[in-house]
Amino acid sequence: MLLRLFLLFTIVPLIELYLLLKLGNYIGVIATIGVVIGTGIAGGLLAKGQGMAVLRQARWELDQGRIPAESLFDGALVLIAGTMLITPGLITDCLGLSFLIPWTRRAFKSWLRKKLQEKISRGEIQAYTHFGWRGSDGEDL
């Protein structure tokens, strides 16, 4: 896990810097700065709009007496998207924008749900409830 974090925080910024330098050579420095600022502003506005939509959906689900599980996944992805869009770079901007588009976000949610279910079934993730610890088989420990 530590190696993955190290790679994430060193390799990804280096790739982003390389791409920004290449883009700067291709379209110019001012235009590249404009792209970075423009994607930050556009991403912030999109994240705000999608975040408010997710909040409305969660409130509606709560009003219906349901747990807003899907809205929580959406909210987490919108939060991650906003963070990625604030970070200067082309890869993070593309990934962040894809988290904000509802139909691509559904694909990410499906993948994330599958990964979480796999980890829960293998016992790598355990849930604590106010009733006590539960094992991967759902039995009280």
DSSP file (Angstrom, degrees, kcal/mol; ACC not computed):
  #  RESIDUE AA STRUCTURE BP1 BP2  ACC     N-H-->O    O-->H-N    N-H-->O    O-->H-N    TCO  KAPPA ALPHA  PHI   PSI    X-CA   Y-CA   Z-CA
    1    1 A M     >        0   0    0      0, 0.0     4,-2.2     0, 0.0     5,-0.2   0.000 360.0 360.0 360.0 -41.0    0.0    0.0    0.0
    2    2 A L  H  >  +     0   0    0      1,-0.2     4,-2.4     2,-0.2     5,-0.1   0.885 360.0  52.3 -63.9 -38.0    2.8    2.4    0.8
    3    3 A L  H  > S+     0   0    0      2,-0.2     4,-2.7     1,-0.2    -1,-0.2   0.903 108.0  51.3 -64.2 -41.0    4.4    1.7   -2.5
    4    4 A R  H  > S+     0   0    0      2,-0.2     4,-2.6     1,-0.2    -2,-0.2   0.917 111.2  47.3 -62.6 -43.3    1.2    2.5   -4.3
    5    5 A L  H  X S+     0   0    0     -4,-2.2     4,-2.5     2,-0.2    -2,-0.2   0.905 111.2  51.9 -64.8 -40.8    0.9    5.8   -2.5
    6    6 A F  H  X S+     0   0    0     -4,-2.4     4,-1.0     1,-0.2     5,-0.4   0.939 112.6  44.9 -59.6 -47.7    4.5    6.6   -3.2
    7    7 A L  H  X>S+     0   0    0     -4,-2.7     4,-1.8     1,-0.2     5,-1.2   0.901 112.0  53.1 -63.4 -40.7    3.9    5.9   -6.9
    8    8 A L  H  <5S+     0   0    0     -4,-2.6     4,-0.3     1,-0.2    -2,-0.2   0.910 114.3  40.8 -60.9 -43.3    0.7    7.9   -6.9
    9    9 A F  H  <5S+     0   0    0     -4,-2.5    -1,-0.2    -5,-0.1    -2,-0.2   0.503 128.3  28.8 -89.3  -3.7    2.3   11.0   -5.4
   10   10 A T  H  X5S+     0   0    0     -4,-1.0     4,-1.5    -3,-0.5    -3,-0.2   0.721 122.2  40.1-116.6 -50.1    5.5   10.9   -7.4
   11   11 A I  H  X5S+     0   0    0     -4,-1.8     4,-2.5    -5,-0.4     5,-0.2   0.929 113.4  52.4 -71.1 -46.1    4.9    9.3  -10.8
   12   12 A V  H  ><S+     0   0    0     -5,-1.2     4,-2.7    -4,-0.3     5,-0.2   0.932 110.5  47.3 -60.5 -47.5    1.5   10.8  -11.5
   13   13 A P  H  > S+     0   0    0      0, 0.0     4,-2.7     0, 0.0    -1,-0.2   0.880 111.8  52.0 -62.0 -34.5    2.7   14.4  -10.9
   14   14 A L  H  X S+     0   0    0     -4,-1.5     4,-2.4     2,-0.2    -2,-0.2   0.914 111.3  46.0 -65.8 -41.7    5.8   13.8  -13.1
   15   15 A I  H  X S+     0   0    0     -4,-2.5     4,-2.6     2,-0.2    -1,-0.2   0.918 113.1  50.6 -64.7 -43.1    3.6   12.5  -15.9
   16   16 A E  H  X S+     0   0    0     -4,-2.7     4,-2.6    -5,-0.2    -2,-0.2   0.921 111.0  48.5 -60.1 -44.5    1.3   15.5  -15.4
   17   17 A L  H  X S+     0   0    0     -4,-2.7     4,-2.5     2,-0.2    -1,-0.2   0.919 110.9  50.8 -62.5 -43.9    4.2   17.9  -15.6
   18   18 A Y  H  X S+     0   0    0     -4,-2.4     4,-2.5     1,-0.2    -2,-0.2   0.929 111.8  47.2 -58.7 -46.8    5.6   16.2  -18.7
   19   19 A L  H  X S+     0   0    0     -4,-2.6     4,-2.8     1,-0.2    -2,-0.2   0.897 111.4  50.6 -65.0 -39.9    2.2   16.4  -20.4
   20   20 A L  H  X S+     0   0    0     -4,-2.6     4,-2.5     2,-0.2    -1,-0.2   0.894 110.9  49.3 -64.9 -38.8    1.8   20.1  -19.4
   21   21 A L  H  X S+     0   0    0     -4,-2.5     4,-2.1     2,-0.2    -2,-0.2   0.919 112.4  47.8 -65.0 -42.8    5.2   20.9  -20.8
   22   22 A K  H  X S+     0   0    0     -4,-2.5     4,-1.7     2,-0.2    -2,-0.2   0.920 112.9  48.1 -62.7 -43.7    4.4   19.1  -24.0
   23   23 A L  H  X>S+     0   0    0     -4,-2.8     4,-3.2     1,-0.2     5,-0.6   0.900 109.3  54.2 -63.8 -39.9    1.1   20.9  -24.3
   24   24 A G  H  X5S+     0   0    0     -4,-2.5     4,-1.4     1,-0.2    -1,-0.2   0.884 109.0  48.2 -60.8 -39.8    2.9   24.2  -23.6
   25   25 A N  H  <5S+     0   0    0     -4,-2.1    -1,-0.2     2,-0.2    -2,-0.2   0.834 116.9  44.0 -67.3 -32.3    5.3   23.5  -26.5
   26   26 A Y  H  <5S+     0   0    0     -4,-1.7    -2,-0.2    -5,-0.2    -3,-0.2   0.927 133.1  13.0 -82.1 -47.6    2.4   22.7  -28.8
   27   27 A I  H  <5S-     0   0    0     -4,-3.2     4,-0.3     1,-0.2    -3,-0.2   0.548 113.4 -99.5-109.5  -9.1   -0.1   25.4  -28.0
   28   28 A G     X< -     0   0    0     -4,-1.4     4,-1.9    -5,-0.6    -1,-0.2  -0.144  29.4 -87.0 106.1 157.2    2.0   27.9  -26.0
   29   29 A V  H  > S+     0   0    0      2,-0.2     4,-2.6     1,-0.2     5,-0.2   0.926 122.6  49.0 -67.6 -47.1    2.5   28.8  -22.4
   30   30 A I  H  > S+     0   0    0      1,-0.2     4,-2.3     2,-0.2    -1,-0.2   0.915 112.8  47.9 -62.2 -43.9   -0.4   31.2  -22.1
   31   31 A A  H  > S+     0   0    0     -4,-0.3     4,-2.3     2,-0.2    -1,-0.2   0.890 111.3  51.4 -64.6 -38.5   -2.9   28.9  -23.7
   32   32 A T  H  X S+     0   0    0     -4,-1.9     4,-2.3     2,-0.2    -2,-0.2   0.919 110.1  48.4 -64.9 -43.3   -1.7   26.0  -21.5
   33   33 A I  H  X S+     0   0    0     -4,-2.6     4,-2.7     1,-0.2     5,-0.2   0.896 110.7  52.6 -62.0 -39.3   -2.2   28.2  -18.4
   34   34 A G  H  X S+     0   0    0     -4,-2.3     4,-3.1    -5,-0.2    -2,-0.2   0.891 107.7  50.9 -62.1 -40.2   -5.6   29.1  -19.7
   35   35 A V  H  X S+     0   0    0     -4,-2.3     4,-2.7     2,-0.2     5,-0.3   0.930 111.7  47.4 -62.4 -45.6   -6.5   25.4  -20.1
   36   36 A V  H  X S+     0   0    0     -4,-2.3     4,-1.7     2,-0.2    -2,-0.2   0.932 117.2  41.9 -62.9 -46.0   -5.4   24.6  -16.5
   37   37 A I  H  X S+     0   0    0     -4,-2.7     4,-2.5     2,-0.2     5,-0.2   0.914 114.9  51.7 -67.5 -42.4   -7.4   27.6  -15.2
   38   38 A G  H  X S+     0   0    0     -4,-3.1     4,-3.0    -5,-0.2     5,-0.3   0.907 110.2  47.0 -62.4 -43.5  -10.4   26.9  -17.4
   39   39 A T  H  X S+     0   0    0     -4,-2.7     4,-2.5     1,-0.2    -1,-0.2   0.865 111.5  53.0 -68.2 -33.4  -10.6   23.3  -16.4
   40   40 A G  H  X S+     0   0    0     -4,-1.7     4,-2.1    -5,-0.3    -2,-0.2   0.935 114.2  41.0 -64.0 -45.6  -10.3   24.3  -12.8
   41   41 A I  H  X S+     0   0    0     -4,-2.5     4,-2.3     2,-0.2     5,-0.2   0.947 118.3  45.7 -67.7 -49.1  -13.2   26.8  -13.0
   42   42 A A  H  X S+     0   0    0     -4,-3.0     4,-2.7     1,-0.2     5,-0.2   0.914 114.3  49.4 -61.3 -42.5  -15.4   24.5  -15.2
   43   43 A G  H  X S+     0   0    0     -4,-2.5     4,-3.0    -5,-0.3    -1,-0.2   0.893 109.2  51.8 -63.9 -40.3  -14.7   21.6  -13.0
   44   44 A G  H  X S+     0   0    0     -4,-2.1     4,-2.2    -5,-0.2    -1,-0.2   0.914 112.1  46.0 -62.5 -42.6  -15.5   23.5   -9.8
   45   45 A L  H  X S+     0   0    0     -4,-2.3     4,-2.4     2,-0.2    -2,-0.2   0.912 115.0  46.9 -66.6 -42.5  -18.8   24.7  -11.3
   46   46 A L  H  X S+     0   0    0     -4,-2.7     4,-3.0     2,-0.2     5,-0.3   0.909 111.8  50.9 -64.9 -41.4  -19.7   21.1  -12.5
   47   47 A A  H  X S+     0   0    0     -4,-3.0     4,-2.6     2,-0.2    -2,-0.2   0.900 110.8  49.3 -63.2 -40.5  -18.7   19.6   -9.1
   48   48 A K  H  X S+     0   0    0     -4,-2.2     4,-2.3    -5,-0.2    -2,-0.2   0.941 113.5  46.0 -63.6 -46.7  -20.9   22.2   -7.3
   49   49 A G  H  X S+     0   0    0     -4,-2.4     4,-1.9     1,-0.2    -2,-0.2   0.927 117.0  42.9 -62.4 -46.2  -23.9   21.4   -9.6
   50   50 A Q  H  X S+     0   0    0     -4,-3.0     4,-2.5     2,-0.2    -1,-0.2   0.875 112.3  54.6 -69.0 -36.8  -23.4   17.6   -9.4
   51   51 A G  H  X S+     0   0    0     -4,-2.6     4,-2.3    -5,-0.3    -2,-0.2   0.907 108.7  48.0 -62.4 -41.9  -22.8   17.8   -5.7
   52   52 A M  H  X S+     0   0    0     -4,-2.3     4,-2.4     2,-0.2    -1,-0.2   0.886 111.1  51.3 -66.2 -38.3  -26.1   19.7   -5.2
   53   53 A A  H  X S+     0   0    0     -4,-1.9     4,-2.3     2,-0.2    -2,-0.2   0.912 110.8  48.3 -63.8 -42.2  -27.9   17.2   -7.3
   54   54 A V  H  X S+     0   0    0     -4,-2.5     4,-2.5     2,-0.2    -2,-0.2   0.906 110.9  51.1 -64.2 -41.7  -26.5   14.3   -5.2
   55   55 A L  H  X S+     0   0    0     -4,-2.3     4,-2.4     2,-0.2    -2,-0.2   0.912 110.0  49.3 -62.4 -43.2  -27.5   16.1   -2.0
   56   56 A R  H  X S+     0   0    0     -4,-2.4     4,-2.4     1,-0.2    -1,-0.2   0.910 111.6  49.5 -61.5 -42.1  -31.1   16.6   -3.3
   57   57 A Q  H  X S+     0   0    0     -4,-2.3     4,-2.5     2,-0.2    -2,-0.2   0.911 110.5  49.7 -64.5 -42.2  -31.2   12.9   -4.2
   58   58 A A  H  X S+     0   0    0     -4,-2.5     4,-2.4     1,-0.2    -2,-0.2   0.914 111.3  49.1 -63.8 -42.4  -29.9   11.8   -0.8
   59   59 A R  H  X S+     0   0    0     -4,-2.4     4,-2.5     2,-0.2    -1,-0.2   0.909 110.6  50.9 -63.1 -41.0  -32.5   14.0    0.9
   60   60 A W  H  X S+     0   0    0     -4,-2.4     4,-1.6     2,-0.2    -2,-0.2   0.925 110.2  49.2 -61.7 -44.8  -35.3   12.6   -1.3
   61   61 A E  H  <>S+     0   0    0     -4,-2.5     5,-2.8     1,-0.2     4,-0.2   0.901 111.5  49.2 -62.6 -40.6  -34.2    9.0   -0.4
   62   62 A L  H ><5S+     0   0    0     -4,-2.4     3,-1.5     1,-0.2    -1,-0.2   0.897 108.1  53.8 -64.5 -39.6  -34.1    9.9    3.3
   63   63 A D  H 3<5S+     0   0    0     -4,-2.5    -1,-0.2     1,-0.3    -2,-0.2   0.819 106.5  52.9 -62.9 -29.6  -37.6   11.4    3.0
   64   64 A Q  T 3<5S-     0   0    0     -4,-1.6    -1,-0.3    -5,-0.2    -2,-0.2   0.462 121.8-109.9 -83.0  -1.8  -38.8    8.1    1.5
   65   65 A G  T < 5S+     0   0    0     -3,-1.5     2,-0.3     1,-0.3    -3,-0.2   0.693  77.3 127.2  81.6  19.7  -37.4    6.3    4.5
   66   66 A R      < -     0   0    0     -5,-2.8    -1,-0.3    -6,-0.2    -2,-0.1  -0.780  66.8-110.9-109.1 154.1  -34.5    4.7    2.5
   67   67 A I        -     0   0    0     -2,-0.3     2,-2.0    -3,-0.1     3,-0.3  -0.708  29.1-132.2 -78.9 128.4  -30.8    4.6    3.2
   68   68 A P     >  +     0   0    0      0, 0.0     4,-1.9     0, 0.0     5,-0.1  -0.309  52.5 145.4 -82.7  58.3  -29.1    6.8    0.5
   69   69 A A  H  > S+     0   0    0     -2,-2.0     4,-2.0     1,-0.2     5,-0.2   0.927  71.9  46.9 -62.3 -47.1  -26.4    4.3   -0.3
   70   70 A E  H  > S+     0   0    0     -3,-0.3     4,-2.5     1,-0.2    -1,-0.2   0.900 111.8  51.8 -62.3 -39.7  -26.2    5.2   -4.0
   71   71 A S  H  > S+     0   0    0      1,-0.2     4,-3.0     2,-0.2    -1,-0.2   0.840 106.1  54.7 -66.8 -32.2  -26.1    8.8   -3.2
   72   72 A L  H  X S+     0   0    0     -4,-1.9     4,-2.3     2,-0.2    -1,-0.2   0.908 109.0  47.5 -67.3 -40.8  -23.3    8.3   -0.8
   73   73 A F  H  X S+     0   0    0     -4,-2.0     4,-2.3     2,-0.2    -2,-0.2   0.938 114.0  48.0 -61.5 -45.9  -21.3    6.6   -3.6
   74   74 A D  H  X S+     0   0    0     -4,-2.5     4,-2.5     1,-0.2    -2,-0.2   0.927 111.0  50.8 -59.4 -45.6  -22.2    9.5   -5.9
   75   75 A G  H  X S+     0   0    0     -4,-3.0     4,-2.3     1,-0.2    -1,-0.2   0.892 109.5  50.0 -61.4 -40.9  -21.2   12.0   -3.3
   76   76 A A  H  X S+     0   0    0     -4,-2.3     4,-2.4     1,-0.2    -1,-0.2   0.921 112.5  47.1 -63.9 -43.3  -17.8   10.4   -2.7
   77   77 A L  H  X S+     0   0    0     -4,-2.3     4,-2.5     2,-0.2    -2,-0.2   0.873 111.4  50.5 -67.9 -36.3  -17.1   10.3   -6.5
   78   78 A V  H  X S+     0   0    0     -4,-2.5     4,-2.6     2,-0.2    -1,-0.2   0.901 110.8  50.1 -66.3 -40.2  -18.1   14.0   -6.9
   79   79 A L  H  X S+     0   0    0     -4,-2.3     4,-2.0     2,-0.2    -2,-0.2   0.923 112.2  46.5 -63.1 -44.5  -15.9   14.9   -4.0
   80   80 A I  H  X S+     0   0    0     -4,-2.4     4,-2.5     2,-0.2    -2,-0.2   0.907 111.5  52.9 -63.0 -41.3  -12.9   13.0   -5.5
   81   81 A A  H  X S+     0   0    0     -4,-2.5     4,-2.4     1,-0.2    -2,-0.2   0.925 107.6  50.4 -60.7 -45.7  -13.7   14.6   -8.9
   82   82 A G  H  X S+     0   0    0     -4,-2.6     4,-1.5     1,-0.2    -1,-0.2   0.902 111.1  49.1 -59.9 -41.4  -13.7   18.1   -7.4
   83   83 A T  H  X S+     0   0    0     -4,-2.0     4,-1.4     1,-0.2    -1,-0.2   0.906 111.7  48.9 -63.8 -42.2  -10.3   17.4   -5.8
   84   84 A M  H  < S+     0   0    0     -4,-2.5    -2,-0.2     1,-0.2    -1,-0.2   0.869 109.7  51.8 -66.8 -35.9   -8.9   16.1   -9.1
   85   85 A L  H  < S+     0   0    0     -4,-2.4    -1,-0.2     1,-0.2    -2,-0.2   0.791 106.2  53.6 -74.2 -26.5  -10.1   19.1  -11.0
   86   86 A I  H  < S+     0   0    0     -4,-1.5    -1,-0.2    -5,-0.2    -2,-0.2   0.835  93.9  84.5 -71.9 -32.4   -8.5   21.5   -8.6
   87   87 A T  S  < S-     0   0    0     -4,-1.4     2,-0.2    -5,-0.1     6,-0.0  -0.571  91.2-118.1 -72.3 124.5   -5.2   19.7   -9.1
   88   88 A P        +     0   0    0      0, 0.0     2,-0.2     0, 0.0     4,-0.1  -0.435  67.6  89.6 -65.9 133.7   -3.4   21.0  -12.2
   89   89 A G  S  > S-     0   0    0     -2,-0.2     4,-0.8    -4,-0.1   -72,-0.1  -0.693  70.4-117.0 152.6 157.8   -2.9   18.4  -14.8
   90   90 A L  H  > S+     0   0    0     -2,-0.2     4,-2.3   -74,-0.2     5,-0.2   0.875 109.1  48.3 -85.6 -41.0   -4.5   16.8  -17.8
   91   91 A I  H  > S+     0   0    0      2,-0.2     4,-2.6     1,-0.2     5,-0.2   0.943 114.2  46.2 -66.6 -47.2   -4.9   13.2  -16.6
   92   92 A T  H  > S+     0   0    0      1,-0.2     4,-2.7     2,-0.2    -1,-0.2   0.867 112.3  52.2 -64.6 -35.0   -6.5   14.3  -13.3
   93   93 A D  H  X S+     0   0    0     -4,-0.8     4,-2.8     2,-0.2     5,-0.2   0.932 111.0  46.3 -65.4 -45.2   -8.8   16.7  -15.2
   94   94 A C  H  X S+     0   0    0     -4,-2.3     4,-2.0     2,-0.2    -2,-0.2   0.928 116.3  44.7 -63.6 -44.6  -10.0   14.0  -17.6
   95   95 A L  H  X S+     0   0    0     -4,-2.6     4,-1.4     2,-0.2    -2,-0.2   0.919 113.9  50.4 -65.9 -43.1  -10.5   11.5  -14.7
   96   96 A G  H  X S+     0   0    0     -4,-2.7     4,-0.9    -5,-0.2     3,-0.3   0.914 110.3  49.5 -61.0 -44.1  -12.2   14.2  -12.6
   97   97 A L  H >X S+     0   0    0     -4,-2.8     4,-1.3     1,-0.2     3,-0.6   0.881 107.2  55.1 -63.0 -37.5  -14.6   15.2  -15.4
   98   98 A S  H 3< S+     0   0    0     -4,-2.0    -1,-0.2     1,-0.2    -2,-0.2   0.819 104.2  54.6 -67.5 -27.9  -15.4   11.5  -16.0
   99   99 A F  H 3< S+     0   0    0     -4,-1.4    -1,-0.2    -3,-0.3    -2,-0.2   0.738 107.4  52.2 -72.5 -22.0  -16.5   11.2  -12.3
  100  100 A L  H << S+     0   0    0     -4,-0.9    -2,-0.2    -3,-0.6    -1,-0.2   0.729  87.2  87.9 -87.2 -23.2  -18.8   14.2  -12.8
  101  101 A I  S >X S-     0   0    0     -4,-1.3     4,-2.7     1,-0.1     3,-0.6  -0.668  77.1-140.2 -78.6 120.5  -20.7   12.9  -15.9
  102  102 A P  H 3> S+     0   0    0      0, 0.0     4,-1.8     0, 0.0    -1,-0.1   0.852  96.2  48.4 -54.0 -42.6  -23.6   10.8  -14.5
  103  103 A W  H 3> S+     0   0    0      1,-0.2     4,-0.8     2,-0.2    -5,-0.0   0.837 116.1  42.7 -73.4 -29.9  -23.4    7.9  -17.0
  104  104 A T  H <> S+     0   0    0     -3,-0.6     4,-1.8     2,-0.2    -1,-0.2   0.825 110.3  57.7 -79.2 -30.8  -19.6    7.4  -16.6
  105  105 A R  H  X S+     0   0    0     -4,-2.7     4,-2.8     1,-0.2    -2,-0.2   0.870 100.2  58.9 -63.7 -35.0  -19.9    7.8  -12.9
  106  106 A R  H  X S+     0   0    0     -4,-1.8     4,-2.4    -5,-0.2    -1,-0.2   0.894 104.3  50.3 -59.5 -39.8  -22.4    4.9  -12.9
  107  107 A A  H  X S+     0   0    0     -4,-0.8     4,-2.2     2,-0.2    -1,-0.2   0.917 111.4  47.6 -65.2 -42.5  -19.6    2.7  -14.5
  108  108 A F  H  X S+     0   0    0     -4,-1.8     4,-2.8     2,-0.2    -2,-0.2   0.899 111.5  51.4 -64.1 -40.0  -17.2    3.7  -11.8
  109  109 A K  H  X S+     0   0    0     -4,-2.8     4,-2.9     2,-0.2     5,-0.2   0.914 109.2  50.4 -63.1 -42.1  -19.8    3.1   -9.1
  110  110 A S  H  X S+     0   0    0     -4,-2.4     4,-2.1     2,-0.2    -2,-0.2   0.928 113.1  45.3 -61.7 -45.4  -20.4   -0.4  -10.5
  111  111 A W  H  X S+     0   0    0     -4,-2.2     4,-2.3     2,-0.2    -2,-0.2   0.923 114.5  48.6 -63.2 -44.8  -16.7   -1.2  -10.5
  112  112 A L  H  X S+     0   0    0     -4,-2.8     4,-2.5     1,-0.2    -2,-0.2   0.902 110.4  50.9 -63.3 -42.7  -16.2    0.2   -7.0
  113  113 A R  H  X S+     0   0    0     -4,-2.9     4,-2.5     1,-0.2    -1,-0.2   0.913 110.4  49.5 -61.2 -43.3  -19.2   -1.7   -5.6
  114  114 A K  H  X S+     0   0    0     -4,-2.1     4,-2.2    -5,-0.2    -2,-0.2   0.917 111.5  48.8 -62.6 -43.8  -17.8   -4.9   -7.1
  115  115 A K  H  X S+     0   0    0     -4,-2.3     4,-2.2     2,-0.2    -2,-0.2   0.910 112.0  48.6 -62.9 -42.5  -14.4   -4.3   -5.6
  116  116 A L  H  X S+     0   0    0     -4,-2.5     4,-2.5     1,-0.2    -2,-0.2   0.912 110.6  50.7 -64.5 -41.9  -15.9   -3.6   -2.2
  117  117 A Q  H  X S+     0   0    0     -4,-2.5     4,-2.4     1,-0.2    -1,-0.2   0.886 109.8  51.0 -63.4 -38.0  -18.0   -6.7   -2.3
  118  118 A E  H  X S+     0   0    0     -4,-2.2     4,-1.8     2,-0.2     6,-0.2   0.929 111.7  46.9 -63.3 -45.2  -15.0   -8.8   -3.2
  119  119 A K  H  <>S+     0   0    0     -4,-2.2     5,-2.3     1,-0.2     6,-1.1   0.874 112.8  49.3 -66.3 -37.3  -13.0   -7.4   -0.2
  120  120 A I  H ><5S+     0   0    0     -4,-2.5     3,-1.0     4,-0.2    -1,-0.2   0.920 110.6  49.9 -66.7 -43.1  -15.9   -7.9    2.2
  121  121 A S  H 3<5S+     0   0    0     -4,-2.4    -2,-0.2     1,-0.3    -1,-0.2   0.812 110.9  49.7 -67.5 -29.0  -16.3  -11.5    1.0
  122  122 A R  T 3<5S-     0   0    0     -4,-1.8    -1,-0.3    -5,-0.2    -2,-0.2   0.524 116.2-116.5 -83.5  -6.0  -12.6  -12.2    1.5
  123  123 A G  T < 5S+     0   0    0     -3,-1.0    -3,-0.2    -4,-0.4    -2,-0.1   0.608  81.8 123.0  82.3  11.2  -12.8  -10.6    5.0
  124  124 A E  S   <S+     0   0    0     -5,-2.3     2,-0.4    -6,-0.2    -4,-0.2   0.738  74.8  42.7 -76.5 -22.2  -10.4   -7.8    4.1
  125  125 A I  S    S-     0   0    0     -6,-1.1     2,-0.4    -9,-0.1    -2,-0.2  -0.992  70.2-174.1-125.0 129.7  -13.1   -5.3    5.1
  126  126 A Q        -     0   0    0     -2,-0.4     2,-0.4    -3,-0.1     9,-0.1  -0.954  16.6-137.3-121.8 145.0  -15.2   -5.6    8.2
  127  127 A A        -     0   0    0      7,-0.5     7,-1.2    -2,-0.4     2,-0.5  -0.839   7.6-150.8-104.4 136.0  -18.0   -3.4    9.2
  128  128 A Y  E     -A  133   0A   0     -2,-0.4     2,-0.2     5,-0.2     5,-0.2  -0.915  17.9-178.2-103.6 126.1  -18.6   -2.1   12.7
  129  129 A T  E >   -A  132   0A   0      3,-1.8     3,-1.0    -2,-0.5     0, 0.0  -0.701  44.8-103.2-112.8 170.8  -22.2   -1.4   13.7
  130  130 A H  T 3  S+     0   0    0     -2,-0.2     3,-0.1     1,-0.2    -2,-0.0   0.589 121.3  60.2 -71.0  -6.6  -23.5   -0.1   16.9
  131  131 A F  T 3  S-     0   0    0      1,-0.4     2,-0.3     3,-0.0    -1,-0.2   0.675 120.0 -86.8 -90.3 -20.5  -24.6   -3.7   17.7
  132  132 A G  E <   -A  129   0A   0     -3,-1.0    -3,-1.8     9,-0.0    -1,-0.4  -0.867  61.6 -33.8 142.1-176.3  -21.1   -5.1   17.5
  133  133 A W  E     -A  128   0A   0     -2,-0.3     8,-2.1    -5,-0.2     2,-0.4  -0.519  49.4-158.2 -77.7 143.4  -18.5   -6.5   15.1
  134  134 A R  B     -B  140   0B   0     -7,-1.2    -7,-0.5     6,-0.2     6,-0.2  -0.983   8.0-140.6-122.3 135.4  -19.6   -8.5   12.2
  135  135 A G    >   -     0   0    0      4,-2.3     3,-1.6    -2,-0.4    -8,-0.2  -0.173  39.2 -89.6 -80.1-177.8  -17.5  -11.0   10.3
  136  136 A S  T 3  S+     0   0    0      1,-0.3   -13,-0.1     2,-0.1    -1,-0.1   0.751 128.8  54.6 -67.4 -22.6  -17.4  -11.4    6.6
  137  137 A D  T 3  S-     0   0    0      2,-0.1    -1,-0.3   -14,-0.0     3,-0.1   0.419 118.4-111.0 -90.5   3.1  -20.1  -14.1    6.9
  138  138 A G  S <  S+     0   0    0     -3,-1.6     2,-0.2     1,-0.3    -2,-0.1   0.415  73.0 137.8  86.7  -1.6  -22.4  -11.6    8.8
  139  139 A E        -     0   0    0      1,-0.1    -4,-2.3    -5,-0.1    -1,-0.3  -0.568  61.2-107.6 -80.7 139.7  -22.1  -13.5   12.1
  140  140 A D  B      B  134   0B   0     -2,-0.2    -6,-0.2    -6,-0.2    -1,-0.1  -0.404 360.0 360.0 -62.9 137.9  -21.6  -11.5   15.3
  141  141 A L              0   0    0     -8,-2.1    -1,-0.1    -2,-0.1    -7,-0.1   0.403 360.0 360.0-103.7 360.0  -18.1  -11.8   16.7
